[in-house]
Amino acid sequence: MSKEKLWTKDFIIVSLINFLITLIFFMLMVTIASFAKSEFNASTSMAGLVSSIFIIGTLMGRLVTGRIIGDVGSKKTLLIGLIAFSATTALYFGAFNLPLLLANRFLHGLSVGIASTATGTIIAQLIPPTRRGEGIGYYSMSAIMATAIGPFVGILLTQIFPDFYMIFLINLGLSFICLATFLLVKVPQQVATKSSQTEIASNSGFKLSNFIETKAVPISFVALIIGFSYSGVMSFLSFYSESINLVTAGSYFFLIYAIVILLSRPFTGRLMDTKGANIIVYPSLIIFAIGMTLFSQASSGIILLLAAALIGLGYGNFNSIAQALAIKVTPNHRLGLATSTYFIFYDFGLGVGPYLLGFLVPVFGYRHLFLSMVIVILISIVLYYFLHGRKDKALLQA
């Protein structure tokens, strides 16, 4: 029996759109604080707000997008998101003062929340149900590649060009490419069952279920805890590597991390589809814990990069499997809500982590802080068992 087709034209185009959106996000994330300081003499804390307010906008965008998808469909929602994304990308040229820059960063994040949630939903509609783990794994690689390429390109452009406006111009061109390629996408119509029609008709007024998919909450909560434990690596790597005199190795950390994910995800996704999530999740979290232990105690470049490989293998693969699970446990007519629910929880863990952990750095130091995250990861293994793991076999047979 031949497999249902995964690599369709629409799958490739939507993955490309997600890659470009994420690429723009990271190109700006690593440069916008410097822009705020050089152009508007912003303080360090205010420059940090210019960077992080984007995440707040993204969370707000994700919160409303699940409902919008339910009302107007995923393709129209993506169009709305991409138009807003292109407009706010252009508005960087009109950010003549710090308040305008802050406002546009928030709106830009809002548009990314809408567009990226819509792309994730469309992908879930395009992927054959029997290949969801594999498909989500491949799709999420588009974001991983952007995570590795975006910061490198952004910093390179600031070194080549005397001002930041070339970055804004390139980003504007990339946003237009997103809009142009969108016109080639065809999204399959979701056939509404009688029960789903009744549910949709009853979803008037303000209800939590109109914005959050409750079936996706358990695995999303585990993703929040895991995202929190990883957030310190993402935010404090440069400071940590400088404090332990491993700056050169630290500069290759995310490259090694991305390569390991790119090499492993096709296999882990396929394994989930045939054997269930547990066979991937438990080893991934254990490997993540080992990687974080090595990371916290690294005294040489080899150990730091080995930690990068293990964290990529562990954390990176858990992330895609958890996203696939959030979709797998959800009815088709609520895939948009499942996607937004997962990323609301996951982004919240990534976003609040650096803020809370930042208070602990002066008390514990980087090494003890990262070592304490190993305990959080081990606790999450128990949490996963009770919230999903013990039911995974029944889900595979369903």
C-alpha atoms as one frame of an Amber mdcrd trajectory, in Angstrom:
protein
   0.000   0.000   0.000   1.552   3.307  -1.099   1.857   6.209   1.310  -0.388
   9.242   0.951   1.526  12.097  -0.678   3.162  14.594   1.689   5.397  16.804
  -0.455   2.682  18.573  -2.440   3.055  22.000  -4.069   0.885  23.562  -1.361
   2.882  21.932   1.457   6.139  23.316   0.015   4.718  26.836  -0.555   3.221
  27.149   2.937   6.497  25.892   4.446   8.348  28.523   2.381   6.035  31.262
   3.662   6.652  30.104   7.237  10.422  30.098   6.579  10.370  33.692   5.281
   8.189  34.971   8.137  10.512  33.370  10.705  13.597  34.609   8.835  12.355
  38.221   9.024  11.489  37.728  12.695  15.025  36.625  13.599  16.790  39.141
  11.352  15.023  41.901  13.265  15.206  40.245  16.698  19.008  40.366  16.741
  19.325  43.888  15.285  16.339  45.995  16.379  17.658  46.730  19.885  20.853
  48.155  18.352  18.713  50.211  15.932  16.732  51.668  18.847  19.919  52.594
  20.709  21.736  54.114  17.726  18.769  55.975  16.169  16.844  57.105  19.269
  19.434  56.864  22.069  17.246  54.316  23.841  18.416  52.946  27.174  19.387
  49.286  27.389  16.118  48.379  29.122  14.039  50.321  26.582  15.952  48.704
  23.707  15.153  45.340  25.281  11.462  46.314  25.357  11.614  47.199  21.649
  12.805  43.646  21.042  10.478  41.799  23.420   7.223  43.701  22.794   7.130
  41.827  19.481   6.579  38.575  21.425   3.669  40.152  23.335   2.081  41.102
  20.012   2.630  37.567  18.697   0.878  36.067  21.730  -2.092  38.413  21.270
  -2.254  37.496  17.591  -2.269  33.785  18.357  -5.002  34.231  20.975  -7.527
  35.615  18.466  -6.448  33.671  15.387  -7.970  30.326  16.315 -11.396  31.970
  16.492 -10.829  33.896  13.237  -9.917  30.670  11.431 -13.104  29.083  12.715
 -15.141  32.013  11.362 -13.543  32.787   7.979 -11.257  29.816   7.247  -7.502
  29.326   7.367  -6.698  30.685   3.873  -8.494  34.006   4.383  -6.910  34.294
   7.811  -3.448  33.790   6.284  -4.200  36.486   3.694  -5.224  38.909   6.463
  -2.053  38.061   8.382   0.242  38.457   5.359  -1.279  41.814   4.343  -0.824
  43.082   7.916   2.680  41.573   7.984   3.722  43.383   4.781   2.178  46.666
   5.965   3.916  46.596   9.346   7.205  45.570   7.703   6.914  48.709   5.540
   6.065  50.894   8.552   9.593  50.500   9.957  10.539  53.206   7.456   8.004
  55.512   9.161   9.112  54.811  12.736  10.548  58.296  13.309  10.626  58.060
  17.104  10.733  55.447  19.861   6.965  55.360  20.614   6.202  54.741  16.924
   8.843  51.997  16.786   7.356  50.322  19.885   3.836  50.516  18.445   4.934
  49.020  15.140   6.897  46.249  16.824   3.734  45.255  18.703   1.617  45.353
  15.528   4.288  43.465  13.583   4.264  40.762  16.253   0.445  40.674  16.117
   0.568  40.050  12.358   3.178  37.302  12.783   0.961  35.629  15.384  -1.938
  35.614  12.912   0.066  34.535   9.858   2.165  31.820  11.526  -0.854  30.297
  13.292  -2.684  30.216   9.954   0.254  28.519   8.195   0.420  25.899  10.959
  -3.310  25.249  10.586  -3.137  24.964   6.788  -0.253  22.522   7.100  -2.325
  20.424   9.508  -5.111  20.379   6.881  -2.714  19.438   4.085  -0.862  16.626
   5.861  -2.417  13.141   5.577  -3.593  12.068   9.070  -1.414   8.953   8.931
   1.723  11.079   8.373   1.100  13.968  10.795   4.189  13.377  12.935   6.431
  13.177   9.877   4.725  16.125   8.172   4.880  18.447  11.181   8.530  17.461
  11.597   9.359  18.504   8.030   7.259  21.668   8.232   8.853  22.812  11.489
  12.283  22.445   9.861  11.442  25.593   7.878  11.444  27.563  11.128  14.600
  25.819  12.354  16.486  26.819   9.187  15.299  30.414   9.617  16.415  30.321
  13.262  19.937  29.423  12.137  20.113  31.722   9.078  18.211  34.813  10.321
  20.558  35.997  13.089  23.625  35.374  10.893  22.206  37.376   7.946  20.929
  40.165  10.196  24.288  40.709  11.890  26.112  40.399   8.532  23.938  43.132
   6.980  24.675  45.518   9.855  28.387  44.987   9.219  28.117  45.531   5.439
  25.771  48.527   5.346  26.195  51.774   7.309  22.571  51.938   8.521  19.710
  49.569   9.315  17.431  50.534   6.459  18.844  47.910   4.092  17.554  45.247
   6.521  14.110  46.876   6.444  14.198  46.991   2.630  15.205  43.326   2.265
  12.524  42.317   4.790   9.904  44.265   2.849  10.886  42.424  -0.335  10.644
  39.072   1.468   7.192  39.973   2.824   6.012  40.692  -0.734   7.337  37.279
  -1.814   5.160  35.751   0.940   2.104  37.521  -0.472   2.905  36.550  -4.065
   3.442  32.858  -3.276   0.246  32.812  -1.183  -1.751  33.286  -4.396  -0.564
  29.828  -5.541  -1.846  27.998  -2.435  -4.973  25.847  -2.501  -6.375  24.805
   0.871  -8.644  21.748   1.009 -12.193  22.381   2.195 -12.879  20.890   5.610
 -16.036  18.801   5.509 -18.111  19.721   8.554 -19.794  16.867  10.381 -23.261
  17.287  11.874 -21.827  17.509  15.399 -19.186  20.075  14.359 -21.854  22.220
  12.638 -23.914  22.179  15.829 -20.843  23.115  17.889 -19.875  25.965  15.553
 -23.428  27.319  15.575 -23.449  27.366  19.398 -20.125  29.221  19.664 -21.588
  32.696  19.901 -20.629  35.181  22.590 -17.534  35.040  24.769 -16.529  31.516
  25.712 -13.082  30.229  26.604 -13.641  27.370  24.145 -13.886  29.957  21.349
 -10.225  30.865  21.900  -8.605  27.776  23.474  -8.806  24.128  22.394  -9.123
  22.280  25.713  -8.049  18.928  24.221  -4.714  20.485  23.246  -4.088  22.091
  26.656  -2.405  19.093  28.424   0.424  18.610  25.904   0.647  22.390  25.409
   1.199  22.840  29.140   4.091  20.357  29.046   5.490  22.362  26.094   5.225
  25.535  28.214   7.365  23.966  30.977   9.908  22.634  28.477  10.002  26.006
  26.661  10.625  27.716  30.009  13.545  25.393  30.779  15.092  26.092  27.344
  14.485  29.867  27.332  17.596  30.606  29.389  19.793  28.914  26.778  18.205
  31.003  24.032  18.511  34.314  25.899  21.681  34.002  27.970  23.984  31.947
  25.722  26.142  34.915  24.684  26.580  36.107  28.304  27.197  32.576  29.560
  29.750  31.670  26.870  31.587  34.940  27.579  31.631  34.245  31.330  33.198
  30.791  30.802  35.585  32.014  28.065  34.002  29.937  25.280  32.804  32.725
  22.996  34.053  31.068  19.791  32.318  27.771  20.546  29.217  29.691  21.661
  28.986  31.344  18.245  28.539  27.882  16.660  26.046  26.633  19.269  22.823
  27.288  17.341  24.365  26.093  14.073  25.126  22.667  15.614  21.709  22.715
  17.304  19.952  23.346  13.968  21.978  20.747  12.020  21.132  17.998  14.525
  17.421  18.852  14.335  17.451  18.911  10.529  19.102  15.476  10.435  16.900
  13.822  13.063  13.378  15.174  12.586  12.471  13.199   9.447  13.125   9.959
  11.350  11.480  10.953  14.643   8.311  12.187  12.947   7.961   8.972  10.946
   8.569   6.916  14.086   5.818   8.775  15.944   3.315   7.988  13.179   4.029
   4.258  13.371   4.920   3.674  17.039   3.288   6.553  18.904   4.675   9.650
  20.658   6.059   8.001  23.800   8.890   6.262  21.953  10.183   9.738  20.993
   9.129  11.971  23.894  10.641  10.042  26.830  14.112   9.618  25.218  13.984
  13.230  23.941  13.371  14.666  27.408  16.064  12.461  28.963  18.552  13.530
  26.254  17.526  17.169  26.810  18.250  16.787  30.531  21.691  15.281  29.793
  22.413  18.062  27.294  21.434  20.740  29.807  23.651  19.111  32.448  26.638
  19.236  30.084  25.733  22.793  29.091  25.695  23.922  32.729  29.121  22.383
  33.428  30.881  23.054  30.083  34.565  23.837  30.472  35.671  23.335  26.850
  34.351  24.115  23.394  33.826  20.423  22.589  31.605  19.937  25.659  29.573
  23.066  24.846  28.979  21.937  21.258  28.177  18.389  22.386  25.577  19.976
  24.664  24.215  21.867  21.637  23.822  18.590  19.728  22.068  16.846  22.642
  19.765  19.813  23.320  18.878  19.924  19.618  18.198  16.177  19.580  16.170
  16.302  22.789  14.393  19.639  23.003  14.159  20.142  19.239  12.410  16.843
  18.594  10.103  17.115  21.596   8.850  20.431  20.233   7.693  19.070  16.860
   6.194  15.907  18.399   4.256  17.970  20.955   2.868  20.195  18.204   1.804
  17.121  16.225   0.092  15.708  19.337  -1.849  18.931  19.927  -3.246  18.560
  16.409  -3.764  14.797  16.616  -6.052  14.943  19.675  -8.230  17.683  18.145
 -11.249  17.425  15.788 -10.553  18.704  12.257 -12.881  21.696  12.522 -10.869
  22.996  15.523  -7.348  22.594  14.103  -6.902  26.373  14.065  -7.673  26.597
  17.774  -5.380  23.635  18.506  -2.489  25.305  16.652  -3.005  28.668  18.372
  -3.434  27.000  21.795  -0.166  25.107  21.429   1.823  28.188  20.433   0.196
  30.413  23.080   1.444  28.051  25.797   4.798  27.382  24.128   5.550  31.056
  23.376   4.510  32.041  26.890   7.086  29.642  28.338   9.783  31.001  26.025
   8.759  34.604  26.673   8.343  34.670  30.447  11.361  32.412  31.090  14.157
  34.933  30.448  12.369  37.562  32.544  11.959  35.286  35.582  15.311  33.538
  35.219  17.022  36.910  34.870  16.235  37.599  38.539  17.953  34.346  39.547
  21.218  34.868  37.645  22.738  37.277  40.239  21.738  34.871  43.033  22.780
  31.507  41.589  25.057  32.313  38.647  24.670  30.820  35.187  25.980  27.331
  35.938  23.665  26.676  38.877  20.742  28.274  37.057  21.103  25.952  34.058
  21.696  22.956  36.330  18.437  23.742  38.141  16.633  23.539  34.781  17.585
  19.843  34.666  15.256  19.320  37.637  12.481  21.145  35.758  12.991  18.884
  32.731  12.865  15.732  34.879   9.653  16.952  36.527   8.190  17.524  33.052
   8.742  13.826  32.240   6.417  12.881  35.116   4.014  15.628  34.042   3.958
  14.301  30.484   3.153  10.786  31.711   0.078  11.922  33.645  -1.152  14.475
  31.088  -0.628  12.405  27.930   1.894   9.565  28.029  -0.289   6.964  29.735
  -3.028   7.533  27.114  -0.768   7.543  24.067  -1.152   3.867  23.202  -4.949
   4.199  23.057  -4.573   7.284  20.824  -2.313   5.359  18.421  -4.879   2.558
  18.106  -7.799   4.961  17.627
